Amino acid sequence: MKTPLLTFVLAGSAWLLSSCDYGGYPVGGVGMGAGPGYYSTLPRGYSSPYYHHNNRYYYGGRYEPGRFHYNGHYYSGRYFHNGHYLYGGRNYGHYHHH
C-alpha cells in the first residue's frame, strides 16, 4: 500500500516545481536564508536593495545596468531573479533618494 502514497507525493512535488509563480516564498523571509523572493508591500524599515516591478518588490537577485533590448523596447537595466530577467522595473540600492 506504499505505492499510491509515493505516487501522490511525487506528483505533488512535480506540481510545486512546475509552478512559475514566486508564491512559494515566505513573507518576511529576509535574513532567514530564503533566497530570492518578493514582497507585495515593502516591510516597514526595510533597507536592503530591491527591485520594484509589476507592483512587487523583489529581493535576493542581481541588478545589471546597461542597455538591453527586450520585446521591442530598450531598457537601461535589468534584474536577474530566480533564473529569470525582469525588465522595466526600478532598482533601489542600499541608499534611498528622498
C-alpha positions, 0 to 999 in steps of 0.5 A: 500500500506504499505505492499510491502514497509515493505516487501522490507525493511525487506528483505533488512535488512535480506540481510545486516545481512546475509552478512559475509563480514566486508564491512559494516564498515566505513573507518576511523571509529576509535574513532567514536564508530564503533566497530570492523572493518578493514582497507585495508591500515593502516591510516597514524599515526595510533597507536592503536593495530591491527591485520594484516591478509589476507592483512587487518588490523583489529581493535576493537577485542581481541588478545589471545596468546597461542597455538591453533590448527586450520585446521591442523596447530598450531598457537601461537595466535589468534584474536577474531573479530566480533564473529569470530577467525582469525588465522595466522595473526600478532598482533601489540600492542600499541608499534611498533618494528622498 
